[in-house]
Amino acid sequence: MTQKIGELLEAAAARALPVVRGIDDAQLANRTPCAEYDVRALLNHLLLVVVNFQALAAREEADFGQEPDFVADGDWRARFEEETARLVAAWDAPGAEEGTTGQLGLPARTVGLMVLGDLTVHAWDLARATGADFVPDPAVVEEVGPGLATLAPQGREMKVFGEPVPVAADAPAFDRLLGVTGRDPGWRPDAG
């Protein structure tokens, strides 16, 4: 049986929260696997995604054009926890997965899987950048992996995914997912 997006987001958030809580302010300038983002910029991006996808779940307009500095605005660790809880609740609401949502008119479940992928992959990015441990929830990887692989060509056109990184066919499912999104599963901040 297919799991609800809200349940999957709850599992993903449970794995992401310790990573975010563990980030020291001295690490905010660290490089991340997303070449265009340091840790601070990636946290701001991820918070913007989490807030906007709450709106999308409720069939409201999302504004990805702004780039607020959430990290400069108070306790961003607590804010991340609060906003991810709101995200889970928004996608757990009756009807959140039905119909279409967003400017592209995508199926709501696809949109939910997109934020699930963002939360999971960016938690890995942040963990790699800060030396934290991160193991994604296997049910999340199983659900989001095929969807991200399908969305990858469009994601590359929109410049939200990098070029695919070759990963062995027998590599773990999460490593293959990372490769599809343009990430090297072996990335380390001190490499390159």
Residue pairs with C-beta under 8 A, 6 or more apart in sequence:
2 143
3 139
3 143
4 91
4 92
4 97
5 91
5 92
5 96
5 97
5 109
5 112
5 113
5 116
6 88
6 89
6 91
6 92
6 93
6 96
7 92
8 116
8 137
8 139
8 140
8 143
8 144
9 84
9 87
9 88
9 91
9 92
9 112
9 115
9 116
9 119
10 88
10 92
11 137
11 139
11 140
12 116
12 119
12 120
12 123
12 136
12 137
12 140
13 84
13 85
13 87
13 88
13 119
14 137
15 120
15 123
15 134
15 135
15 136
15 137
15 140
16 84
16 119
16 120
16 122
16 123
16 126
17 80
17 81
17 84
18 132
19 123
19 126
19 127
19 130
19 132
19 134
20 43
20 77
20 80
20 81
20 123
20 126
21 77
21 81
22 130
22 132
23 39
23 43
23 77
23 126
23 130
23 132
24 130
27 39
27 129
27 130
28 38
28 39
28 40
28 43
28 71
29 38
29 39
29 40
30 38
30 39
30 129
30 130
30 189
31 38
31 129
31 189
32 38
32 39
32 42
32 125
32 126
32 128
32 129
32 189
33 124
33 125
33 128
33 129
33 183
33 184
33 187
34 42
34 122
34 125
35 162
37 45
37 125
38 129
39 126
39 129
39 130
40 71
42 122
42 125
42 126
42 129
43 70
43 71
43 76
43 80
43 126
44 67
44 68
44 69
44 70
44 71
45 67
45 122
46 80
46 118
46 119
46 122
46 126
47 68
47 70
47 76
47 79
47 80
47 83
48 64
48 66
48 67
48 68
48 70
49 115
49 118
49 119
49 122
50 80
50 83
50 84
50 86
50 87
50 115
50 119
51 83
52 62
52 63
52 64
53 62
53 87
53 90
53 91
53 111
53 112
53 114
53 115
53 118
54 83
54 86
54 87
54 90
55 61
55 62
56 62
56 101
56 102
56 111
56 115
57 87
57 90
57 91
57 93
57 96
57 101
57 108
57 111
57 112
58 90
58 93
58 96
59 99
59 101
62 102
62 103
70 76
70 79
73 79
84 119
87 115
87 119
90 96
91 97
91 112
91 115
96 108
96 112
97 108
97 109
97 112
98 108
99 107
99 108
100 106
100 107
100 108
101 108
101 111
102 111
110 147
110 151
113 143
113 144
113 147
113 148
114 147
114 151
116 140
116 143
116 144
117 144
117 147
117 148
117 177
117 181
120 136
120 137
120 140
120 141
120 144
121 177
121 178
121 181
121 183
123 134
123 136
124 134
124 136
124 174
124 178
124 183
125 183
126 132
126 134
127 133
127 134
128 134
128 187
128 188
128 189
129 189
131 189
136 174
138 173
141 173
141 174
141 177
142 173
144 177
145 173
145 174
145 176
145 177
145 180
148 155
148 177
148 180
148 181
149 177
149 180
152 161
152 164
152 180
152 181
155 161
155 181
156 162
156 163
156 182
161 180
161 181
161 182
162 181
162 182
162 183
163 182
164 179
164 180
164 182
165 178
165 179
165 182
165 183
165 184
165 185
166 179
167 175
167 176
167 178
167 179
167 185
169 176
171 179
171 185
174 185
175 185
178 184
178 185
179 185
